[in-house]
Amino acid sequence: MGAAAAAITLWAAPMAQAHAMTWGWDAGCGFFGNARCGYSTISADHRTAGACDTYADGIGFATEYVLSNGVDAKVLDPNGSSSGCGYYTAPSGVYIQKFRPCQHYSDGSYICLIGWEDVT
């Protein structure tokens, strides 16, 4: 998997005052490096972060986030590329300010795929 060949894309669904955000790691997985690896999501109310691993390669997917109360943490897809994703919902009155998609390795290390993205 070559990082230079990988592409990250952003999909946003407009809502009344806020919108959901999704960053997808669209290339770099699979034999030819053209399979989708996974994606990170932020809900329209900016309180829920998600991490979805979409390719069975032994590398997990995580979403790192910063909350309005200063907490910096990660949510993992707990079941790898099997159906379902991992989610974290912030407590009432707290929202997600920034996030970034990351690959999660079996040794516990992370490689974040881009810099911090502001949640708008």
N, C-alpha and C positions, 0 to 999 in steps of 0.2 A: 504494500500500500504506500503510495507516494503522496506526501502532503501537497506537493506542487500540483498534482493532478486533481486534487480534491476541490469541490465547490460547496459553498455554503449559501443557502438562499433564505430569504425572509418572506413569509406569507403573513399578511395582516388582514383581519376581517374587521371593517369599520363598525363601530357601535355608536350609540348616542353621544356619550362623552368620552368613552374609553374604547379600546379595542383589544382583542386577543392578539398575541404575538406568537409566532412559531419560527424557530430557526432550525433548518434541516441540514444535516450533514449528508449531502446528496451523492457524493462520489468518493471513491477510495476504498470501498469494500468489494469483496468478491474477486474472482480470478482475474478479470479484466479491469478491476477498479471502477466499475460503473454501477455498482449496486448502492442503494440508500443504506447508510449505516444506522441512522437514528435521528431523533429530533428533540428539541426542547420547546416547551410551551409555557406561556404565561396567560392566565385567564383574563377576560375582559374587565373584571373588577380589580385586577392586579393583586389578588390575594392568594392565588394558587399557582404553584410552579409544577411542571411535569417533566419527566424524562422517559423517553421511549426508545428502546433498542430494537432495531428492525432487521438486523443481520446476524445470523448465528456464526460468529467467528471467534468467540472466546473473549472478545473485548466488550465491556459493558458501556452503558451510556448514562451520563449524569447531567444535571443542571445545577450549576452553582448560582447562588443569588445573594443579594444584599437587601435586607429589610429596612424599613423606615426607622426602626428602633436601633439600627447599627449592627444587628446580627448578620454574620456572613456564614452561610451553610450550603450544603448540597443535598439534593434528592437524587436517589438512584432508581433505575428500573430494576426492581428486585428479582425478576424472573428471566433476565436476559431477553432473547428475541422471541420468547413465547408470548402469546396474546396477553395484553394488559400492559400497563405502564406504572411508573411510580409517581406519586403526587404528594405535595406538601401544601397545606393551607395555613396561612398566617392567622394569628388571633385577630379578633375584632379590633378595628382601629389601627392595625398595622398593615402595611402593603409592601409589595416588592418594588424596589427602586431600580435595581440593575440585575442582569442575569447574563450567563454565557453557557453554551453547550460544551461538554467535556467528554472525553473518552475515559473510561475507568478500567484499569488493568487488574488482573488477579493478585498482583503483589501489593495492591492498595494505592498505587500511584495514579495520578490523573494527568492528562494533557488536555488543556482547554483549547478549543479550536479557533477561537477568536477572542478579542478583547471584550471588556464589559460593554454591554448594550443597555442604554437607558430605556426603562419601561415608560412608554408614553401613552 
